[in-house]
Every structure is written in structure tokens, then in C-alpha cells.
Amino acid sequence: MEGGWTRPVVDDSLTFEIRGGRHPVVEAALASAHAGSFVANDCDLSDGQRLWLITGPNMAGKSTFLRQNAVIALLAQMGGFVPAESAHLGVVDRLFSRVGAADDLARGRSTFMVEMVETAAILNQSGSRALVILDEIGRGTATFDGLSIAWAVVENLHEVNRCRALFATHYHELTRLAARLPQLSCHQMRVKEWQGDVVFLHEVAAGAADRSYGIHVARLAGLPPAVVHRAEEVLSALEKGEESNAVARLADDLPLFAALAKPKPRAAAEVVAEPSATEERLRTTNPDELTPRQALDLLYELKGLVR
């Protein structure tokens, strides 16, 4: 190994074992920005687990993990060194990627249509020696439609294409397929909750994520507190009962000015403080009735109050 790169073993098997794999572009970007070190992860798509179903929240690193393994496979097929501790790869005759979201305005195709066209190409052309990475298939349409399509795609990859594949999704229901698809292995991007916030560890581990943490990510992105609080209320209502009844109840009970309401504090208890002398002075003052001299005097008075 030299500089964190190693010469891979490429043979005629269907092996796909990468230890300590990294994404070279993301790693270089982190280093140049002094934003910490890249978290390396293993990937083993050998017999018995050739189809990985990866769950976890946004920003946890699912897409980066998919891309880094595709990059390593491509570099290995070229005969080059790869960014990993070790790599043993069977020949990959075709590499398919369905990652990201974009429409095709020139051809009049929506984002979902582009996604379906590319997914169709993958299912129609990939064989046992192909490597496929798929990121959130079905997200561009209604929830049940998207889940149904993603479910069927996973089954087809397992039973018909029989290829090595990484399938990232927010549809946690798909993890139930592991009970009847012997080559399906569930993995998750690890996170930790700390004082109401989410810490992304960027580590891949066995098992399935139990939550998507979408509202936490929305808060990090800067959505107004009232919107985040309302989203938490809606999520709580949807999780308590059957979805269609919950949605109808939410629509009936929708507060007219919910978006303007001040969200509840995240603390366990809220302490109501008495108004300060400055606040009380401002409350009893009518700016329209002040002369320029009185306004200047008031400014000095307020300044004295905040000392």
C-alpha cells in the first residue's frame, strides 16, 4: 500500500470484498477544507449477501458509500490502485448507477420518468457479473407507489438479474424482504442522538435503521421553527394510527394560523420571565408622540437601564 491506496486483486470469481474503502474525491475535499478525516467502510457483496439494502437518514453517507464502491470497482477494472486497505473483486462486466435526481426538460421527462427510464435500463441489461448501485428508487412519486416499485425492483435484482448490488432506501418496509430473500443483507448508516440532536457517524453497520430523522435534518437546514414544530406534530399523528385516518384528522383539525404560531420550546419546562424595566418602558412609550428632543432623552434613558 502506498499513500492509502492499494493494488486490488481482480479475478474471474463473483467476489466483491473491499476493506477500508474510501471515496477519493470526498476525502480530498474534506482534507482541503480541514473538515475532519474521511470515515472508511467495508463492503462485502460475496455469495450469501450480494444484495445490500442500506437504510439511514439523509446526510448519513449512503450516497457516498454507494459511489465510493462504484469508483473502486471501476479503478480496479482499469488495473489501477484503489483507495482502500484491501480489495478483492471479481470481474465487473457492466457498472450501472441510478443516483441523484434530475429532470430532462428537452425531452419533456419529469424527474420520476428519468428515474424509471434509467431503472428500466438496469433491470433489462444487468447480469450476474454486473455491479449496480441504486439510490432511493421510487422517491419521486406517491408513497405507496414508490414503495411498491422499490419492492419489485429489489425482488427482480435478487431473483432475475442476480447481480451484485447496493440499494439505498428510506422505505424501511423493504427490510422485511430479508426474511425470504437469502441473498439480501440489511445494513444501516449509524447515527447517535445527543440532547435532541443527531450526530452522523458515517459508519456502515449490519442491521436496519428504525428512523429516517428527516425532521432533524430539516432543522439543521434552517427551516423556520414553527414549520419544524408542526412537522413533528403531523409525524406524531401519522405514527399513532392508520395513515389515511390520521391524514383526514389532521386536515380537519388544521389550525388556521399554525404557521404563525410560536413553536413550543424543546426544553422540558418553560420558565416565564417577568418583563424587564427596558421592555416595560418601551411598552408604555408611543414613538409617534415623541419630539426629537424627547426621543433623544429616551434613548439615553434606555441605555442607562441596560447597564
Contacts in CASP RR format, 6 or more apart in sequence:
PFRMAT RR
TARGET T0000
AUTHOR 0000-0000-0000
METHOD contacts of the structure
MODEL  1
MEGGWTRPVVDDSLTFEIRGGRHPVVEAALASAHAGSFVANDCDLSDGQR
LWLITGPNMAGKSTFLRQNAVIALLAQMGGFVPAESAHLGVVDRLFSRVG
AADDLARGRSTFMVEMVETAAILNQSGSRALVILDEIGRGTATFDGLSIA
WAVVENLHEVNRCRALFATHYHELTRLAARLPQLSCHQMRVKEWQGDVVF
LHEVAAGAADRSYGIHVARLAGLPPAVVHRAEEVLSALEKGEESNAVARL
ADDLPLFAALAKPKPRAAAEVVAEPSATEERLRTTNPDELTPRQALDLLY
ELKGLVR
1 85 0 8 1.000
2 81 0 8 1.000
4 83 0 8 1.000
4 85 0 8 1.000
5 81 0 8 1.000
5 82 0 8 1.000
5 83 0 8 1.000
5 84 0 8 1.000
6 81 0 8 1.000
6 82 0 8 1.000
6 84 0 8 1.000
6 85 0 8 1.000
6 86 0 8 1.000
6 87 0 8 1.000
7 80 0 8 1.000
7 81 0 8 1.000
7 82 0 8 1.000
8 72 0 8 1.000
8 75 0 8 1.000
8 76 0 8 1.000
8 79 0 8 1.000
8 80 0 8 1.000
8 81 0 8 1.000
8 82 0 8 1.000
8 84 0 8 1.000
8 86 0 8 1.000
8 87 0 8 1.000
8 88 0 8 1.000
8 89 0 8 1.000
9 87 0 8 1.000
9 88 0 8 1.000
9 89 0 8 1.000
10 76 0 8 1.000
10 77 0 8 1.000
10 79 0 8 1.000
10 89 0 8 1.000
10 90 0 8 1.000
10 91 0 8 1.000
11 88 0 8 1.000
11 90 0 8 1.000
11 91 0 8 1.000
12 90 0 8 1.000
12 91 0 8 1.000
13 90 0 8 1.000
14 46 0 8 1.000
14 47 0 8 1.000
14 50 0 8 1.000
14 90 0 8 1.000
14 128 0 8 1.000
14 129 0 8 1.000
14 164 0 8 1.000
15 46 0 8 1.000
15 88 0 8 1.000
15 89 0 8 1.000
15 90 0 8 1.000
16 43 0 8 1.000
16 44 0 8 1.000
16 45 0 8 1.000
16 46 0 8 1.000
16 50 0 8 1.000
16 73 0 8 1.000
16 88 0 8 1.000
16 89 0 8 1.000
16 90 0 8 1.000
16 131 0 8 1.000
16 164 0 8 1.000
17 43 0 8 1.000
17 44 0 8 1.000
17 45 0 8 1.000
17 46 0 8 1.000
17 86 0 8 1.000
17 87 0 8 1.000
17 88 0 8 1.000
17 89 0 8 1.000
18 42 0 8 1.000
18 43 0 8 1.000
18 44 0 8 1.000
18 69 0 8 1.000
18 72 0 8 1.000
18 82 0 8 1.000
18 84 0 8 1.000
18 86 0 8 1.000
18 87 0 8 1.000
18 89 0 8 1.000
19 42 0 8 1.000
19 84 0 8 1.000
19 85 0 8 1.000
19 86 0 8 1.000
19 87 0 8 1.000
20 40 0 8 1.000
20 41 0 8 1.000
20 42 0 8 1.000
20 84 0 8 1.000
20 85 0 8 1.000
20 86 0 8 1.000
21 40 0 8 1.000
21 41 0 8 1.000
21 42 0 8 1.000
21 43 0 8 1.000
21 68 0 8 1.000
21 69 0 8 1.000
21 72 0 8 1.000
21 82 0 8 1.000
21 83 0 8 1.000
21 84 0 8 1.000
21 85 0 8 1.000
21 87 0 8 1.000
22 38 0 8 1.000
22 40 0 8 1.000
22 68 0 8 1.000
22 83 0 8 1.000
22 84 0 8 1.000
23 38 0 8 1.000
23 64 0 8 1.000
23 67 0 8 1.000
23 68 0 8 1.000
23 71 0 8 1.000
23 83 0 8 1.000
24 68 0 8 1.000
24 71 0 8 1.000
24 83 0 8 1.000
25 71 0 8 1.000
26 38 0 8 1.000
26 64 0 8 1.000
26 68 0 8 1.000
27 38 0 8 1.000
27 83 0 8 1.000
29 35 0 8 1.000
30 36 0 8 1.000
30 37 0 8 1.000
30 38 0 8 1.000
31 37 0 8 1.000
39 201 0 8 1.000
39 202 0 8 1.000
39 203 0 8 1.000
40 84 0 8 1.000
40 85 0 8 1.000
41 65 0 8 1.000
41 68 0 8 1.000
41 202 0 8 1.000
41 203 0 8 1.000
41 204 0 8 1.000
42 204 0 8 1.000
43 52 0 8 1.000
43 65 0 8 1.000
43 69 0 8 1.000
43 166 0 8 1.000
43 204 0 8 1.000
45 51 0 8 1.000
45 52 0 8 1.000
45 131 0 8 1.000
45 164 0 8 1.000
45 165 0 8 1.000
45 166 0 8 1.000
47 183 0 8 1.000
48 182 0 8 1.000
48 183 0 8 1.000
48 185 0 8 1.000
49 183 0 8 1.000
49 184 0 8 1.000
49 185 0 8 1.000
50 162 0 8 1.000
50 163 0 8 1.000
50 164 0 8 1.000
50 165 0 8 1.000
50 183 0 8 1.000
51 154 0 8 1.000
51 157 0 8 1.000
51 158 0 8 1.000
51 164 0 8 1.000
51 165 0 8 1.000
51 167 0 8 1.000
51 181 0 8 1.000
51 183 0 8 1.000
51 184 0 8 1.000
51 185 0 8 1.000
52 165 0 8 1.000
52 166 0 8 1.000
52 167 0 8 1.000
52 185 0 8 1.000
52 186 0 8 1.000
52 187 0 8 1.000
53 154 0 8 1.000
53 167 0 8 1.000
53 169 0 8 1.000
53 174 0 8 1.000
53 175 0 8 1.000
53 177 0 8 1.000
53 178 0 8 1.000
53 184 0 8 1.000
53 185 0 8 1.000
53 186 0 8 1.000
53 187 0 8 1.000
53 208 0 8 1.000
54 62 0 8 1.000
54 65 0 8 1.000
54 66 0 8 1.000
54 166 0 8 1.000
54 167 0 8 1.000
54 168 0 8 1.000
54 169 0 8 1.000
54 187 0 8 1.000
54 188 0 8 1.000
54 189 0 8 1.000
54 204 0 8 1.000
55 168 0 8 1.000
55 169 0 8 1.000
55 170 0 8 1.000
55 172 0 8 1.000
55 175 0 8 1.000
55 186 0 8 1.000
55 187 0 8 1.000
55 188 0 8 1.000
55 189 0 8 1.000
55 208 0 8 1.000
55 209 0 8 1.000
56 62 0 8 1.000
56 170 0 8 1.000
56 188 0 8 1.000
56 189 0 8 1.000
56 191 0 8 1.000
56 209 0 8 1.000
56 212 0 8 1.000
56 213 0 8 1.000
57 189 0 8 1.000
57 191 0 8 1.000
57 198 0 8 1.000
57 200 0 8 1.000
57 209 0 8 1.000
57 211 0 8 1.000
57 212 0 8 1.000
57 213 0 8 1.000
57 214 0 8 1.000
57 216 0 8 1.000
57 217 0 8 1.000
58 212 0 8 1.000
58 213 0 8 1.000
58 214 0 8 1.000
58 217 0 8 1.000
59 200 0 8 1.000
59 217 0 8 1.000
59 220 0 8 1.000
60 189 0 8 1.000
60 190 0 8 1.000
60 191 0 8 1.000
60 200 0 8 1.000
60 201 0 8 1.000
60 202 0 8 1.000
61 189 0 8 1.000
61 200 0 8 1.000
61 202 0 8 1.000
62 135 0 8 1.000
62 168 0 8 1.000
62 189 0 8 1.000
63 99 0 8 1.000
63 100 0 8 1.000
63 135 0 8 1.000
63 168 0 8 1.000
64 202 0 8 1.000
65 166 0 8 1.000
65 168 0 8 1.000
65 189 0 8 1.000
65 204 0 8 1.000
66 97 0 8 1.000
66 99 0 8 1.000
66 133 0 8 1.000
66 134 0 8 1.000
66 135 0 8 1.000
66 166 0 8 1.000
66 168 0 8 1.000
67 97 0 8 1.000
67 99 0 8 1.000
67 133 0 8 1.000
68 83 0 8 1.000
69 131 0 8 1.000
69 133 0 8 1.000
69 166 0 8 1.000
70 95 0 8 1.000
70 97 0 8 1.000
70 131 0 8 1.000
70 133 0 8 1.000
71 83 0 8 1.000
72 82 0 8 1.000
72 83 0 8 1.000
72 84 0 8 1.000
72 87 0 8 1.000
72 89 0 8 1.000
73 89 0 8 1.000
73 92 0 8 1.000
73 95 0 8 1.000
73 131 0 8 1.000
74 95 0 8 1.000
75 81 0 8 1.000
75 82 0 8 1.000
76 82 0 8 1.000
76 87 0 8 1.000
76 89 0 8 1.000
76 92 0 8 1.000
77 89 0 8 1.000
77 91 0 8 1.000
77 92 0 8 1.000
90 129 0 8 1.000
91 129 0 8 1.000
92 129 0 8 1.000
92 130 0 8 1.000
92 131 0 8 1.000
92 164 0 8 1.000
93 127 0 8 1.000
93 129 0 8 1.000
93 130 0 8 1.000
94 125 0 8 1.000
94 126 0 8 1.000
94 127 0 8 1.000
94 129 0 8 1.000
94 130 0 8 1.000
94 131 0 8 1.000
95 130 0 8 1.000
95 131 0 8 1.000
96 121 0 8 1.000
96 122 0 8 1.000
96 125 0 8 1.000
96 126 0 8 1.000
96 130 0 8 1.000
96 131 0 8 1.000
96 132 0 8 1.000
96 133 0 8 1.000
97 132 0 8 1.000
97 133 0 8 1.000
98 115 0 8 1.000
98 118 0 8 1.000
98 119 0 8 1.000
98 122 0 8 1.000
98 132 0 8 1.000
98 133 0 8 1.000
98 134 0 8 1.000
98 135 0 8 1.000
98 137 0 8 1.000
99 133 0 8 1.000
99 134 0 8 1.000
99 135 0 8 1.000
100 135 0 8 1.000
100 136 0 8 1.000
101 111 0 8 1.000
101 115 0 8 1.000
101 139 0 8 1.000
101 140 0 8 1.000
102 111 0 8 1.000
102 114 0 8 1.000
103 109 0 8 1.000
103 110 0 8 1.000
103 111 0 8 1.000
103 113 0 8 1.000
103 114 0 8 1.000
104 113 0 8 1.000
104 114 0 8 1.000
109 117 0 8 1.000
111 140 0 8 1.000
112 138 0 8 1.000
112 140 0 8 1.000
112 141 0 8 1.000
115 137 0 8 1.000
115 138 0 8 1.000
115 140 0 8 1.000
116 149 0 8 1.000
119 134 0 8 1.000
119 137 0 8 1.000
119 153 0 8 1.000
122 132 0 8 1.000
122 134 0 8 1.000
122 161 0 8 1.000
123 153 0 8 1.000
123 156 0 8 1.000
123 157 0 8 1.000
123 160 0 8 1.000
123 161 0 8 1.000
126 132 0 8 1.000
126 157 0 8 1.000
126 161 0 8 1.000
126 163 0 8 1.000
127 161 0 8 1.000
127 162 0 8 1.000
127 163 0 8 1.000
128 161 0 8 1.000
128 162 0 8 1.000
128 163 0 8 1.000
129 163 0 8 1.000
130 161 0 8 1.000
130 163 0 8 1.000
130 164 0 8 1.000
131 163 0 8 1.000
131 164 0 8 1.000
131 165 0 8 1.000
132 157 0 8 1.000
132 161 0 8 1.000
132 163 0 8 1.000
132 164 0 8 1.000
132 165 0 8 1.000
132 166 0 8 1.000
133 165 0 8 1.000
133 166 0 8 1.000
134 153 0 8 1.000
134 165 0 8 1.000
134 166 0 8 1.000
134 167 0 8 1.000
134 168 0 8 1.000
135 168 0 8 1.000
136 168 0 8 1.000
136 169 0 8 1.000
136 170 0 8 1.000
137 146 0 8 1.000
137 149 0 8 1.000
137 150 0 8 1.000
137 153 0 8 1.000
137 167 0 8 1.000
137 169 0 8 1.000
138 145 0 8 1.000
138 146 0 8 1.000
138 147 0 8 1.000
138 149 0 8 1.000
138 150 0 8 1.000
139 146 0 8 1.000
139 170 0 8 1.000
140 146 0 8 1.000
141 149 0 8 1.000
146 171 0 8 1.000
147 171 0 8 1.000
147 173 0 8 1.000
147 174 0 8 1.000
150 169 0 8 1.000
150 171 0 8 1.000
150 174 0 8 1.000
151 171 0 8 1.000
151 173 0 8 1.000
151 174 0 8 1.000
151 177 0 8 1.000
153 167 0 8 1.000
154 167 0 8 1.000
154 174 0 8 1.000
154 177 0 8 1.000
154 181 0 8 1.000
154 184 0 8 1.000
155 177 0 8 1.000
155 181 0 8 1.000
157 163 0 8 1.000
157 165 0 8 1.000
157 167 0 8 1.000
158 181 0 8 1.000
158 183 0 8 1.000
158 184 0 8 1.000
159 181 0 8 1.000
162 183 0 8 1.000
167 174 0 8 1.000
170 212 0 8 1.000
172 208 0 8 1.000
172 209 0 8 1.000
172 210 0 8 1.000
172 212 0 8 1.000
175 186 0 8 1.000
175 207 0 8 1.000
175 208 0 8 1.000
177 184 0 8 1.000
178 184 0 8 1.000
178 185 0 8 1.000
178 186 0 8 1.000
185 206 0 8 1.000
186 206 0 8 1.000
186 207 0 8 1.000
186 208 0 8 1.000
187 204 0 8 1.000
187 205 0 8 1.000
187 206 0 8 1.000
187 207 0 8 1.000
188 204 0 8 1.000
188 205 0 8 1.000
188 206 0 8 1.000
188 207 0 8 1.000
188 208 0 8 1.000
188 209 0 8 1.000
189 200 0 8 1.000
189 201 0 8 1.000
189 202 0 8 1.000
189 203 0 8 1.000
189 204 0 8 1.000
189 205 0 8 1.000
189 209 0 8 1.000
190 201 0 8 1.000
190 202 0 8 1.000
190 203 0 8 1.000
190 204 0 8 1.000
190 205 0 8 1.000
191 198 0 8 1.000
191 199 0 8 1.000
191 200 0 8 1.000
191 201 0 8 1.000
191 209 0 8 1.000
191 213 0 8 1.000
192 198 0 8 1.000
192 199 0 8 1.000
192 201 0 8 1.000
193 199 0 8 1.000
196 216 0 8 1.000
196 266 0 8 1.000
197 216 0 8 1.000
198 213 0 8 1.000
198 216 0 8 1.000
198 217 0 8 1.000
198 220 0 8 1.000
215 228 0 8 1.000
215 231 0 8 1.000
215 232 0 8 1.000
215 235 0 8 1.000
218 227 0 8 1.000
218 228 0 8 1.000
218 231 0 8 1.000
219 228 0 8 1.000
223 231 0 8 1.000
225 263 0 8 1.000
226 258 0 8 1.000
226 259 0 8 1.000
226 260 0 8 1.000
226 261 0 8 1.000
226 262 0 8 1.000
226 263 0 8 1.000
227 259 0 8 1.000
228 263 0 8 1.000
229 263 0 8 1.000
229 264 0 8 1.000
230 258 0 8 1.000
230 259 0 8 1.000
230 263 0 8 1.000
234 250 0 8 1.000
237 246 0 8 1.000
237 249 0 8 1.000
237 250 0 8 1.000
238 246 0 8 1.000
238 247 0 8 1.000
238 250 0 8 1.000
240 246 0 8 1.000
255 261 0 8 1.000
264 270 0 8 1.000
275 283 0 8 1.000
276 305 0 8 1.000
277 305 0 8 1.000
278 302 0 8 1.000
278 305 0 8 1.000
278 306 0 8 1.000
281 298 0 8 1.000
281 301 0 8 1.000
281 302 0 8 1.000
281 305 0 8 1.000
282 302 0 8 1.000
285 298 0 8 1.000
287 295 0 8 1.000
290 298 0 8 1.000
END
